């Protein structure tokens, strides 16, 4: 069997080119998280928690490559025009 470095099968048996299909749920959750923070801020005012949560949500948007323009279009699609006006340009 050769040197398999402790594994039970040789590397030839694995299909390394197989890729899972993406569900895109994470991208939807990232958008929903930012909008949820904006809703909380609109309801209770600006607090230290909302400032910190908004900063973290914006970093997560950047990580996934979602721009604020895309987020604004998503909010308008969900009929949240009051929140869409609060999203920075």
N, C-alpha and C positions, 0 to 999 in steps of 0.2 A: 504494500500500500504506500510505501514511501513515508517521508517525513511530513506529517500533517499538523505538526505543532500542537499535538494534544487533541485535535479534532477527530471525529470518527469517520468523516468522509473527505475525499479529496476535493480540492477547489473546483475541479472540472465539473462536478455534479451540480454546483450552484449556478443559477441563472442570475448573473449580476446586473443584467440590463432590464430587469423587471421593475417597473415604477408603479406605485399606487396612483389611482385617480384622485384628484383633489376634490374635496367636498365644498370648499369655499366658505365653510361655516365660521372659520376664524376671522375672515375678513368682515363678515356680517356682524360678528360679536364685537369687533374693534369699533366699528361705526356706532353700534348700539350703546357701547360703554360711554363713548364721548357724549352722545346725545343724552344719556341718562344723567351724566354729571351736569350738563347744561340745564336739564329739567329741575334737578335738585337746587341748582344755583338760582334759577328763576323763582322757585317756590320759597326758599329760605334765605335768600340773599347770599352775598359773597362772604364766605368764611375761610379760615385757614385750611380746613379740610377740602373745600371745593377748589381752592387755588392749587393745592398739592395734587388732588385727583385729576384736575384738568391738565396739569403739567405732565403727569404720568401717562394720561390717555393720549396726549399729543405726541409724546415720545413713542408710544406704541403704534400710533398712526404712521409715524415716520418709519418705524421699523418694517411695517408691512407695505410701505410705498404708497399709502393713500394720502392724497393731497386734500387740502381744505376745500378746494373747488369740487372735488368728487363728493366729499362729505356734505357740502351745501346742497348739491344736486340730489343726494340721497335723502336729506331731510325734507326738501321740497317735494320729492316724490311721495314721501309718507305724510304730506300735508302738515308739516311742522314748520310753517313759514316764519313764525315768531322766533323759533330757535335757530332757523337758518340765518336770520339777520344778525344773530350774536356770534356766528362763526367768523373768525378773522379771515380776511381776504388773502 
